[in-house]
Amino acid sequence: MAGQAALFAIPAMLLTLLWYAPFFAWVGMLSTLVGRWSIPLAFLIPGVIGLFEKLILRFEGPDGGYFLGWLSNRMEMVGGRSVIEPELLREGGFNGLSALTSLVAQIDWTQMAAGVAVAVIFVALAAEYRRRFTIA
């Protein structure tokens, strides 16, 4: 049972870290730019963008706006309980390979690749900023 759990948990954790990589890179880039204020600004900047969107669209469109709606959907990685619960309740015990296959099948790989690309861009911008504007 422990081997089956590890067979599922380790790749699932790596996939989850890849899914959330743009958020980590966003905070890292802001940390390079503004230092201590990176975490508050990581929430404030998207909030202000969402507010401006609502003002420009005159409060029409989906509830919360298109930008914040997209961010909200992006924050929810597909899988999780919907993958694990059926495997835990299955007769014969937990099958890690089957649960992992279900998780991999439910991931939006286009969004995953786009997120990794955005994370690479954020890290590259932070590295370039640090290279050009820090005093050695």
OpenMM code with the backbone's topology and positions (N, CA, C; nanometers):
from openmm import Vec3, app, unit

residues = "MET ALA GLY GLN ALA ALA LEU PHE ALA ILE PRO ALA MET LEU LEU THR LEU LEU TRP TYR ALA PRO PHE PHE ALA TRP VAL GLY MET LEU SER THR LEU VAL GLY ARG TRP SER ILE PRO LEU ALA PHE LEU ILE PRO GLY VAL ILE GLY LEU PHE GLU LYS LEU ILE LEU ARG PHE GLU GLY PRO ASP GLY GLY TYR PHE LEU GLY TRP LEU SER ASN ARG MET GLU MET VAL GLY GLY ARG SER VAL ILE GLU PRO GLU LEU LEU ARG GLU GLY GLY PHE ASN GLY LEU SER ALA LEU THR SER LEU VAL ALA GLN ILE ASP TRP THR GLN MET ALA ALA GLY VAL ALA VAL ALA VAL ILE PHE VAL ALA LEU ALA ALA GLU TYR ARG ARG ARG PHE THR ILE ALA".split()
positions = [
    Vec3(0.0823, -0.1201, 0.0000),
    Vec3(0.0000, 0.0000, 0.0000),
    Vec3(0.0862, 0.1259, 0.0000),
    Vec3(0.1943, 0.1285, 0.0781),
    Vec3(0.2805, 0.2465, 0.0835),
    Vec3(0.3500, 0.2675, -0.0509),
    Vec3(0.3890, 0.1594, -0.1162),
    Vec3(0.4515, 0.1707, -0.2477),
    Vec3(0.3542, 0.2249, -0.3510),
    Vec3(0.2285, 0.1831, -0.3427),
    Vec3(0.1260, 0.2333, -0.4342),
    Vec3(0.0994, 0.3819, -0.4103),
    Vec3(0.0980, 0.4215, -0.2844),
    Vec3(0.0767, 0.5629, -0.2518),
    Vec3(0.1936, 0.6470, -0.3030),
    Vec3(0.3144, 0.5989, -0.2867),
    Vec3(0.4315, 0.6723, -0.3351),
    Vec3(0.4329, 0.6783, -0.4876),
    Vec3(0.3874, 0.5700, -0.5515),
    Vec3(0.3804, 0.5669, -0.6968),
    Vec3(0.2885, 0.6764, -0.7498),
    Vec3(0.1853, 0.7084, -0.6739),
    Vec3(0.0946, 0.8163, -0.7127),
    Vec3(0.1433, 0.9520, -0.6621),
    Vec3(0.1865, 0.9602, -0.5381),
    Vec3(0.2117, 1.0888, -0.4726),
    Vec3(0.3301, 1.1641, -0.5325),
    Vec3(0.4384, 1.0964, -0.5618),
    Vec3(0.5580, 1.1659, -0.6098),
    Vec3(0.5351, 1.2287, -0.7470),
    Vec3(0.4862, 1.1550, -0.8475),
    Vec3(0.4588, 1.2215, -0.9762),
    Vec3(0.3470, 1.3248, -0.9660),
    Vec3(0.2462, 1.3011, -0.8815),
    Vec3(0.1372, 1.3974, -0.8659),
    Vec3(0.1897, 1.5277, -0.8062),
    Vec3(0.2822, 1.5190, -0.7118),
    Vec3(0.3404, 1.6390, -0.6530),
    Vec3(0.4232, 1.7149, -0.7571),
    Vec3(0.4996, 1.6445, -0.8386),
    Vec3(0.5783, 1.7103, -0.9432),
    Vec3(0.4882, 1.7780, -1.0466),
    Vec3(0.3789, 1.7122, -1.0844),
    Vec3(0.2845, 1.7729, -1.1785),
    Vec3(0.2177, 1.8959, -1.1180),
    Vec3(0.1867, 1.8895, -0.9894),
    Vec3(0.1254, 2.0037, -0.9215),
    Vec3(0.2217, 2.1214, -0.9158),
    Vec3(0.3484, 2.0954, -0.8869),
    Vec3(0.4479, 2.2030, -0.8854),
    Vec3(0.4644, 2.2661, -1.0234),
    Vec3(0.4588, 2.1845, -1.1282),
    Vec3(0.4641, 2.2390, -1.2631),
    Vec3(0.3410, 2.3232, -1.2944),
    Vec3(0.2247, 2.2792, -1.2466),
    Vec3(0.1005, 2.3516, -1.2718),
    Vec3(0.1047, 2.4908, -1.2082),
    Vec3(0.1572, 2.4993, -1.0859),
    Vec3(0.1608, 2.6259, -1.0140),
    Vec3(0.2906, 2.7036, -1.0357),
    Vec3(0.3781, 2.6585, -1.1228),
    Vec3(0.5056, 2.7253, -1.1490),
    Vec3(0.4898, 2.8722, -1.1903),
    Vec3(0.3894, 2.9097, -1.2708),
    Vec3(0.3778, 3.0519, -1.3052),
    Vec3(0.3540, 3.1407, -1.1827),
    Vec3(0.2796, 3.0916, -1.0855),
    Vec3(0.2550, 3.1708, -0.9646),
    Vec3(0.3823, 3.1863, -0.8834),
    Vec3(0.4598, 3.0794, -0.8702),
    Vec3(0.5858, 3.0876, -0.7979),
    Vec3(0.6827, 3.1823, -0.8693),
    Vec3(0.6882, 3.1736, -1.0024),
    Vec3(0.7779, 3.2591, -1.0796),
    Vec3(0.7331, 3.4053, -1.0729),
    Vec3(0.6018, 3.4289, -1.0687),
    Vec3(0.5478, 3.5649, -1.0567),
    Vec3(0.5951, 3.6281, -0.9260),
    Vec3(0.5819, 3.5556, -0.8159),
    Vec3(0.6254, 3.6084, -0.6870),
    Vec3(0.7770, 3.6249, -0.6848),
    Vec3(0.8484, 3.5320, -0.7459),
    Vec3(0.9939, 3.5443, -0.7523),
    Vec3(1.0390, 3.6643, -0.8323),
    Vec3(0.9723, 3.6902, -0.9447),
    Vec3(1.0065, 3.8066, -1.0253),
    Vec3(0.9773, 3.9358, -0.9478),
    Vec3(0.8617, 3.9399, -0.8817),
    Vec3(0.8304, 4.0582, -0.8018),
    Vec3(0.9294, 4.0751, -0.6871),
    Vec3(0.9757, 3.9661, -0.6311),
    Vec3(1.0746, 3.9729, -0.5240),
    Vec3(1.2045, 4.0343, -0.5735),
    Vec3(1.2413, 4.0038, -0.6948),
    Vec3(1.3606, 4.0633, -0.7530),
    Vec3(1.3412, 4.2136, -0.7749),
    Vec3(1.2197, 4.2519, -0.8141),
    Vec3(1.1938, 4.3926, -0.8464),
    Vec3(1.1718, 4.4789, -0.7226),
    Vec3(1.0913, 4.4306, -0.6274),
    Vec3(1.0496, 4.5175, -0.5164),
    Vec3(1.0866, 4.4657, -0.3783),
    Vec3(1.1470, 4.3512, -0.3680),
    Vec3(1.1910, 4.3017, -0.2374),
    Vec3(1.0775, 4.2542, -0.1488),
    Vec3(1.0651, 4.3157, -0.0310),
    Vec3(0.9716, 4.2692, 0.0713),
    Vec3(0.8252, 4.2755, 0.0311),
    Vec3(0.7911, 4.3602, -0.0617),
    Vec3(0.6514, 4.3795, -0.0983),
    Vec3(0.6048, 4.2822, -0.2057),
    Vec3(0.6828, 4.1805, -0.2356),
    Vec3(0.6493, 4.0923, -0.3469),
    Vec3(0.5199, 4.0142, -0.3243),
    Vec3(0.4993, 3.9611, -0.2051),
    Vec3(0.3788, 3.8803, -0.1826),
    Vec3(0.2529, 3.9667, -0.1810),
    Vec3(0.2497, 4.0813, -0.1101),
    Vec3(0.1292, 4.1647, -0.1215),
    Vec3(0.1032, 4.2112, -0.2647),
    Vec3(0.2090, 4.2486, -0.3360),
    Vec3(0.1897, 4.2935, -0.4734),
    Vec3(0.1479, 4.1810, -0.5666),
    Vec3(0.1855, 4.0573, -0.5333),
    Vec3(0.1438, 3.9438, -0.6153),
    Vec3(-0.0077, 3.9286, -0.6161),
    Vec3(-0.0740, 3.9727, -0.5106),
    Vec3(-0.2203, 3.9702, -0.5058),
    Vec3(-0.2799, 4.1038, -0.5490),
    Vec3(-0.2133, 4.2129, -0.5159),
    Vec3(-0.2669, 4.3460, -0.5441),
    Vec3(-0.2696, 4.3768, -0.6941),
    Vec3(-0.1640, 4.3437, -0.7656),
    Vec3(-0.1570, 4.3752, -0.9087),
    Vec3(-0.2679, 4.3053, -0.9872),
    Vec3(-0.2889, 4.1733, -0.9716),
    Vec3(-0.4020, 4.1119, -1.0431),
    Vec3(-0.5375, 4.1678, -0.9985),
    Vec3(-0.5498, 4.2042, -0.8708),
    Vec3(-0.6751, 4.2631, -0.8237),
    Vec3(-0.7034, 4.3965, -0.8902),
    Vec3(-0.5993, 4.4795, -0.9043),
    Vec3(-0.6159, 4.6092, -0.9702),
    Vec3(-0.6464, 4.5894, -1.1189),
    Vec3(-0.5802, 4.4940, -1.1817),
    Vec3(-0.6103, 4.4642, -1.3228),
    Vec3(-0.7563, 4.4222, -1.3375),
    Vec3(-0.8034, 4.3364, -1.2466),
    Vec3(-0.9436, 4.2948, -1.2500),
    Vec3(-1.0395, 4.4102, -1.2279),
    Vec3(-1.0041, 4.5012, -1.1380),
    Vec3(-1.0885, 4.6182, -1.1131),
    Vec3(-1.0939, 4.7088, -1.2359),
    Vec3(-0.9783, 4.7358, -1.2981),
    Vec3(-0.9775, 4.8174, -1.4193),
    Vec3(-1.0576, 4.7518, -1.5315),
    Vec3(-1.0477, 4.6212, -1.5407),
    Vec3(-1.1267, 4.5502, -1.6423),
    Vec3(-1.2760, 4.5720, -1.6188),
    Vec3(-1.3174, 4.5593, -1.4932),
    Vec3(-1.4595, 4.5807, -1.4619),
    Vec3(-1.5014, 4.7242, -1.4931),
    Vec3(-1.4150, 4.8220, -1.4638),
    Vec3(-1.4488, 4.9610, -1.4921),
    Vec3(-1.4551, 4.9879, -1.6426),
    Vec3(-1.3620, 4.9323, -1.7169),
    Vec3(-1.3612, 4.9521, -1.8619),
    Vec3(-1.4834, 4.8876, -1.9261),
    Vec3(-1.5203, 4.7687, -1.8794),
    Vec3(-1.6367, 4.6981, -1.9349),
    Vec3(-1.7674, 4.7441, -1.8721),
    Vec3(-1.7603, 4.8437, -1.7837),
    Vec3(-1.8780, 4.9001, -1.7167),
    Vec3(-1.9576, 4.7929, -1.6420),
    Vec3(-1.8846, 4.7075, -1.5716),
    Vec3(-1.9405, 4.6035, -1.4863),
    Vec3(-2.0285, 4.5047, -1.5629),
    Vec3(-2.0032, 4.4885, -1.6920),
    Vec3(-2.0711, 4.3860, -1.7701),
    Vec3(-1.9758, 4.2693, -1.7866),
    Vec3(-2.0261, 4.1578, -1.8326),
    Vec3(-1.9428, 4.0408, -1.8479),
    Vec3(-1.9614, 3.9461, -1.7304),
    Vec3(-1.8787, 3.8455, -1.7222),
    Vec3(-1.8947, 3.7460, -1.6160),
    Vec3(-1.8669, 3.8049, -1.4783),
    Vec3(-1.9228, 3.7419, -1.3778),
    Vec3(-1.9017, 3.7866, -1.2406),
    Vec3(-1.7541, 3.7717, -1.2049),
    Vec3(-1.6923, 3.8792, -1.1635),
    Vec3(-1.5497, 3.8784, -1.1320),
    Vec3(-1.4638, 3.9200, -1.2487),
    Vec3(-1.5184, 3.9266, -1.3681),
    Vec3(-1.4413, 3.9682, -1.4850),
    Vec3(-1.3724, 3.8514, -1.5529),
    Vec3(-1.3272, 3.8772, -1.6729),
    Vec3(-1.2617, 3.7730, -1.7518),
    Vec3(-1.1247, 3.7382, -1.6941),
    Vec3(-1.0469, 3.8393, -1.6587),
    Vec3(-0.9106, 3.8164, -1.6094),
    Vec3(-0.9113, 3.7396, -1.4773),
    Vec3(-0.9894, 3.7871, -1.3809),
    Vec3(-0.9929, 3.7181, -1.2511),
    Vec3(-1.0614, 3.5824, -1.2622),
    Vec3(-1.1561, 3.5692, -1.3541),
    Vec3(-1.2169, 3.4378, -1.3787),
    Vec3(-1.1165, 3.3388, -1.4335),
    Vec3(-1.0323, 3.3872, -1.5259),
    Vec3(-0.9282, 3.3010, -1.5803),
    Vec3(-0.8283, 3.2620, -1.4714),
    Vec3(-0.7878, 3.3595, -1.3887),
    Vec3(-0.6955, 3.3280, -1.2788),
    Vec3(-0.7568, 3.2286, -1.1812),
    Vec3(-0.8857, 3.2449, -1.1535),
    Vec3(-0.9541, 3.1533, -1.0626),
    Vec3(-0.9555, 3.0112, -1.1188),
    Vec3(-0.9831, 2.9981, -1.2470),
    Vec3(-0.9803, 2.8654, -1.3094),
    Vec3(-0.8392, 2.8084, -1.3119),
    Vec3(-0.7412, 2.8944, -1.3302),
    Vec3(-0.6024, 2.8491, -1.3348),
    Vec3(-0.5541, 2.8011, -1.1979),
    Vec3(-0.6109, 2.8591, -1.0913),
    Vec3(-0.5701, 2.8203, -0.9560),
    Vec3(-0.6186, 2.6811, -0.9174),
    Vec3(-0.7142, 2.6286, -0.9901),
    Vec3(-0.7689, 2.4970, -0.9573),
    Vec3(-0.7108, 2.3922, -1.0515),
    Vec3(-0.6176, 2.3150, -1.0022),
    Vec3(-0.5639, 2.2074, -1.0841),
    Vec3(-0.6660, 2.0956, -1.0910),
    Vec3(-0.6867, 2.0436, -1.2088),
    Vec3(-0.7830, 1.9353, -1.2278),
    Vec3(-0.7326, 1.8111, -1.1559),
    Vec3(-0.8229, 1.7347, -1.1038),
    Vec3(-0.7847, 1.6114, -1.0375),
    Vec3(-0.8109, 1.6203, -0.8893),
    Vec3(-0.7114, 1.5835, -0.8115),
    Vec3(-0.7264, 1.5901, -0.6667),
    Vec3(-0.8241, 1.4868, -0.6158),
    Vec3(-0.9270, 1.5331, -0.5461),
    Vec3(-1.0236, 1.4423, -0.4842),
    Vec3(-1.0968, 1.3578, -0.5870),
    Vec3(-1.1271, 1.4158, -0.7032),
    Vec3(-1.2012, 1.3400, -0.8041),
    Vec3(-1.1215, 1.2219, -0.8568),
    Vec3(-0.9898, 1.2257, -0.8427),
    Vec3(-0.9063, 1.1143, -0.8864),
    Vec3(-0.8840, 1.0158, -0.7729),
    Vec3(-0.8574, 1.0671, -0.6534),
    Vec3(-0.8169, 0.9807, -0.5425),
    Vec3(-0.9345, 0.9056, -0.4813),
    Vec3(-1.0488, 0.9712, -0.4628),
    Vec3(-1.1623, 0.9079, -0.3952),
    Vec3(-1.2079, 0.7777, -0.4605),
    Vec3(-1.2278, 0.7737, -0.5930),
    Vec3(-1.2695, 0.6452, -0.6520),
    Vec3(-1.1660, 0.5349, -0.6323),
    Vec3(-1.0385, 0.5722, -0.6341),
    Vec3(-0.9341, 0.4718, -0.6146),
    Vec3(-0.9285, 0.4218, -0.4706),
    Vec3(-0.9552, 0.5098, -0.3742),
    Vec3(-0.9551, 0.4684, -0.2340),
    Vec3(-1.0746, 0.3805, -0.2012),
    Vec3(-1.1862, 0.4070, -0.2654),
    Vec3(-1.3086, 0.3316, -0.2373),
    Vec3(-1.3208, 0.2061, -0.3230),
    Vec3(-1.2266, 0.1830, -0.4089),
    Vec3(-1.2293, 0.0667, -0.4975),
    Vec3(-1.1998, -0.0608, -0.4191),
    Vec3(-1.2682, -0.1670, -0.4560),
    Vec3(-1.2395, -0.2961, -0.3917),
    Vec3(-1.1019, -0.3439, -0.4353),
    Vec3(-1.0287, -0.3979, -0.3443),
    Vec3(-0.8960, -0.4479, -0.3748),
    Vec3(-0.7852, -0.3526, -0.3368),
    Vec3(-0.8185, -0.2386, -0.2809),
    Vec3(-0.7168, -0.1443, -0.2340),
    Vec3(-0.6808, -0.0386, -0.3363),
    Vec3(-0.5940, 0.0494, -0.2935),
    Vec3(-0.5518, 0.1634, -0.3738),
    Vec3(-0.4563, 0.1192, -0.4824),
    Vec3(-0.4805, 0.1628, -0.6043),
    Vec3(-0.3916, 0.1340, -0.7159),
    Vec3(-0.3297, 0.2654, -0.7615),
    Vec3(-0.2042, 0.2864, -0.7274),
    Vec3(-0.1362, 0.4121, -0.7569),
    Vec3(-0.1223, 0.4385, -0.9050),
    Vec3(-0.0945, 0.3358, -0.9831),
    Vec3(-0.0778, 0.3536, -1.1265),
    Vec3(-0.2089, 0.3945, -1.1930),
    Vec3(-0.3179, 0.3355, -1.1496),
    Vec3(-0.4491, 0.3713, -1.2042),
    Vec3(-0.4862, 0.5156, -1.1669),
    Vec3(-0.4599, 0.5546, -1.0434),
    Vec3(-0.4886, 0.6917, -0.9999),
    Vec3(-0.4016, 0.7914, -1.0752),
    Vec3(-0.2757, 0.7578, -1.0961),
    Vec3(-0.1860, 0.8461, -1.1698),
    Vec3(-0.2302, 0.8592, -1.3151),
    Vec3(-0.2725, 0.7494, -1.3745),
    Vec3(-0.3228, 0.7532, -1.5121),
    Vec3(-0.4458, 0.8424, -1.5223),
    Vec3(-0.5356, 0.8338, -1.4237),
    Vec3(-0.6545, 0.9202, -1.4233),
    Vec3(-0.6160, 1.0665, -1.4099),
    Vec3(-0.5194, 1.0965, -1.3237),
    Vec3(-0.4751, 1.2337, -1.3051),
    Vec3(-0.4140, 1.2901, -1.4328),
    Vec3(-0.3261, 1.2131, -1.4947),
    Vec3(-0.2599, 1.2576, -1.6172),
    Vec3(-0.3618, 1.2798, -1.7291),
    Vec3(-0.4649, 1.1973, -1.7340),
    Vec3(-0.5673, 1.2111, -1.8372),
    Vec3(-0.6520, 1.3368, -1.8173),
    Vec3(-0.6659, 1.3846, -1.6929),
    Vec3(-0.7510, 1.4997, -1.6655),
    Vec3(-0.6783, 1.6338, -1.6765),
    Vec3(-0.5469, 1.6343, -1.6853),
    Vec3(-0.4714, 1.7594, -1.6914),
    Vec3(-0.4864, 1.8229, -1.8291),
    Vec3(-0.5055, 1.9536, -1.8312),
    Vec3(-0.5086, 2.0297, -1.9555),
    Vec3(-0.3633, 2.0600, -1.9932),
    Vec3(-0.3090, 1.9826, -2.0849),
    Vec3(-0.1668, 1.9910, -2.1154),
    Vec3(-0.1310, 2.1188, -2.1902),
    Vec3(-0.2267, 2.1766, -2.2613),
    Vec3(-0.2004, 2.3049, -2.3262),
    Vec3(-0.1789, 2.4128, -2.2211),
    Vec3(-0.2662, 2.4141, -2.1190),
    Vec3(-0.2503, 2.5099, -2.0090),
    Vec3(-0.1215, 2.4836, -1.9324),
    Vec3(-0.0856, 2.3570, -1.9154),
    Vec3(0.0378, 2.3223, -1.8441),
    Vec3(0.1587, 2.3768, -1.9197),
    Vec3(0.1634, 2.3554, -2.0514),
    Vec3(0.2763, 2.4025, -2.1313),
    Vec3(0.2817, 2.5551, -2.1341),
    Vec3(0.1664, 2.6198, -2.1460),
    Vec3(0.1632, 2.7658, -2.1452),
    Vec3(0.2101, 2.8197, -2.0105),
    Vec3(0.1700, 2.7554, -1.9028),
    Vec3(0.2122, 2.7979, -1.7699),
    Vec3(0.3617, 2.7841, -1.7496),
    Vec3(0.4184, 2.6746, -1.7965),
    Vec3(0.5639, 2.6563, -1.7845),
    Vec3(0.6363, 2.7614, -1.8690),
    Vec3(0.5831, 2.7926, -1.9871),
    Vec3(0.6440, 2.8956, -2.0718),
    Vec3(0.6393, 3.0322, -2.0026),
    Vec3(0.5274, 3.0649, -1.9406),
    Vec3(0.5158, 3.1919, -1.8681),
    Vec3(0.6126, 3.1944, -1.7508),
    Vec3(0.6268, 3.0835, -1.6809),
    Vec3(0.7210, 3.0772, -1.5690),
    Vec3(0.8640, 3.1004, -1.6174),
    Vec3(0.8991, 3.0410, -1.7297),
    Vec3(1.0339, 3.0604, -1.7849),
    Vec3(1.0550, 3.2073, -1.8225),
    Vec3(0.9528, 3.2714, -1.8791),
    Vec3(0.9633, 3.4134, -1.9147),
    Vec3(0.9819, 3.4992, -1.7899),
    Vec3(0.9038, 3.4725, -1.6846),
    Vec3(0.9176, 3.5498, -1.5602),
    Vec3(1.0572, 3.5337, -1.5001),
    Vec3(1.1077, 3.4124, -1.4981),
    Vec3(1.2414, 3.3884, -1.4418),
    Vec3(1.3481, 3.4563, -1.5277),
    Vec3(1.3321, 3.4497, -1.6600),
    Vec3(1.4293, 3.5153, -1.7489),
    Vec3(1.4272, 3.6667, -1.7305),
    Vec3(1.3080, 3.7254, -1.7165),
    Vec3(1.2986, 3.8702, -1.6939),
    Vec3(1.3622, 3.9095, -1.5612),
    Vec3(1.3396, 3.8299, -1.4574),
    Vec3(1.3999, 3.8588, -1.3272),
    Vec3(1.5518, 3.8471, -1.3336),
    Vec3(1.6005, 3.7456, -1.4036),
    Vec3(1.7448, 3.7276, -1.4155),
    Vec3(1.8079, 3.8423, -1.4945),
    Vec3(1.7404, 3.8850, -1.5992),
    Vec3(1.7932, 3.9962, -1.6792),
    Vec3(1.7927, 4.1261, -1.5990),
    Vec3(1.6866, 4.1492, -1.5238),
    Vec3(1.6805, 4.2678, -1.4390),
    Vec3(1.7941, 4.2667, -1.3373),
    Vec3(1.8145, 4.1522, -1.2744),
    Vec3(1.9198, 4.1403, -1.1736),
    Vec3(2.0579, 4.1599, -1.2364),
    Vec3(2.0760, 4.1064, -1.3556),
    Vec3(2.2053, 4.1190, -1.4240),
    Vec3(2.2354, 4.2623, -1.4619),
    Vec3(2.1345, 4.3373, -1.5055),
    Vec3(2.1566, 4.4730, -1.5545),
    Vec3(2.1562, 4.5795, -1.4456),
    Vec3(2.0755, 4.5600, -1.3413),
    Vec3(2.0506, 4.6705, -1.2489),
    Vec3(2.1001, 4.6490, -1.1057),
    Vec3(2.1726, 4.5437, -1.0789),
    Vec3(2.2272, 4.5276, -0.9449),
    Vec3(2.3746, 4.5648, -0.9461),
    Vec3(2.4159, 4.6223, -0.8365),
    Vec3(2.5558, 4.6648, -0.8239),
    Vec3(2.6371, 4.5494, -0.7674),
    Vec3(2.7458, 4.5162, -0.8325),
    Vec3(2.8280, 4.4034, -0.7898),
    Vec3(2.9127, 4.4366, -0.6713),
] * unit.nanometer
topology = app.Topology()
chain = topology.addChain("A")
for resn in residues:
    res = topology.addResidue(resn, chain)
    for name in ("N", "CA", "C"):
        topology.addAtom(name, app.Element.getBySymbol(name[0]), res)
